[in-house]
Amino acid sequence: MNTIFKHKILAGAMLCGALFVASSCDDSEGLKVTPEVPYADKTLYEVITSDPELTDFVEVLNSCGEHCADSLFNKSRVYTVWAPKNGTFDKDAIIAQAADDREFVFKSFIKAHVANHLHAANGKLEKNKILLLNDKVVEFNGYRSEDGASYTFDGVELDETNIRVKNGILHKLFSPAEYKYNIWEYLKLAEGVDSVANYLYSFDKTEFDESKSIMGPIVNGEQTYLDSVFVTSNKLLNVWDGVGLLDDEDSTYTVYVPTNEIWNEVKELTYRHFNFNKLSNPINVTSEERDSLREHYARINILKYMTYSDNEQIYVDSPDSVMPAWRGQSVFVDRAQFIKSQLEECVVFEKKLSNGTFKIVNKFPYNQFELWHDTIKVEGEDQNMGTLGSYPTISVTKDDLAKDSTLIGTKISGGAYLQCLSQRNSVNLKYRLPDALSASYKLAVVAVPRGFPATHKDDALSVLLMMTLQQKILKDSTEITETLRTFEAATDPTKIDTVYLADEDGNPAVINIPRCEYYRTFNPQDYALELLLSTRKSGAAHRDPSICIDEIILIPVKDAEE
């Protein structure tokens, strides 16, 4: 998101219009600029810069750059300014800050005291909300009576009111209003969470904005600028593969930020699971890129469920649950939900900010299976991930499932399966398994009974299935294939059967995949983990080499060393 000069045209216009009606229509008679008004022919900028009580405010404005005053006051708009008087703030400290980040000072100090439209201190104002130029909302309240007047701007008392000029109104404050940080701004200020802040802010990208810069003369054939403006964006400030619009004043979030200690503790585990090394595919990824991939995925998977949009909680299944803002590739389908009380139990610090609530947790409220150690599924009929040849895909309806009493209430994944019929001695298939981590899994193949849907269960046939899990690696610059596990078993002919790679006793075996290949690409050739499926004829009369495959599943389990 663009972090400076952001104008929400529609929402801003609607809100400002509402505020204008609420605060100024009834006072229109008192706002008329007549020849008797001392500053009827002067602009706000002229009045402010010539006022001896506002020289500190003007110096801060000038320290922000020529483009700031130009963009703020040299336009055909009507403004209201609440300017703090001299000696009520540390001018030198703010000017020093502007030397490092003048755009932030312009936003947090100057724009924090200016609003569009006319906002007069007339009559009684109660819970009167003002949208400022920095997109923050404050209250401008008070009353005027025969005994005098008392008005406050964001809780700060006004010293002088309703100085009317050609393009607006000027009020003077006894002190500046306190700037209200949003979550994104506060993240870099909060104590004990700089590991998270440094990582997220490392995605900041600052670029020169010619349209907002003030051009100077052409020198030696090159354009110079009297005042250069740079705009900062961050790709993680989005609502898809990101932490949400944490810099947006129109959004409301609750965030649970882990302390540095928790960050380092969990990172040790993610590092093991995102072990990209020189033997991993694809071949064209350099060792430096592998290190970068590991650094990125090991960190982002700790934080992707840190943020919760308060507005989206209407979609949760129960009032006790909360839904993270991170969407990934889905919108509202299969998004994770967590028990809110479990998150709240870990909170050790809480602060209300301008666009939500900032919370620090000293215990990680999630586990690896909720965050990154996901179940991996490949549909049996997937032509991209499987070498399927000419075998047909069979679509399945609810009526089909109802035809066989043994299958009522079951579900075919994806509504289809692969049917491999063969009159030969065997069937051979190969599937790529995407995005596997360097972690532990159980491997299963979901087989549909041969002859399904059958009018009689005796028509269904068992299949003798052999599964081999293997991984392509580079060794001495040569690609070789290593076998990780092999298993052979017969399917159950009476039901949709989940067949596992098994140990010597026939129990589901835990497979340790040594190398991570979590690339998130759409090219199957990038994945080196493969499952070979083969069938063969058996002496048993009820078996043949044909097979029907619904899906292949890698089921995550806890690592032995954990």
Secondary structure, 3 states (H helix, E strand, C coil): CCCCCCCCHHHHHHHHHHHHHHHHCCCHHHHCCCCCCCECCCCHHHHHHHCHHHHHHHHHHHHCCHHHHHHHHCCCCCEEEEEECCCCCCHHHHHHHHHHHHHHHHHHHHHHHEEECCCCCCCCECCCEEEECCCCEEEEEEEEECCEEEEEECCEEEEEEEEEECCEEEEEECCCCCCCCCHHHHHCCCCCCHHHHHHHHCCEEEEECHHHCEEEEEECCEEEEEECCEEEEECCCCCCCCCCCCCCCCCCEEEEEECHHHHHHHHHHHHHHCCCCCCCCCCCCCHHHHHHHHHHHHHHHHHCCCEEEHHHHHHCCCCCEECCCCCCCCCCCCCCCEEHHHHHCCEEEEEEECCEEEEEECCCCCCHHHHCCCCEEEECCCCCCEECCCCCEEECCHHHHHHCHHHCCCCCHHHEEEEECCCCCEEEEEEECCCCCCCEEEEEEEEECECCCCCCHHHCEEEEEEEEEEEEEEECCEEEEEEEEEEEEECCCCCCEEEECECCCCCECEEECCCCCCCCCCCHHHCCEEEEEEEECCCCCCEECCEEEEEEEEEEECCCCC
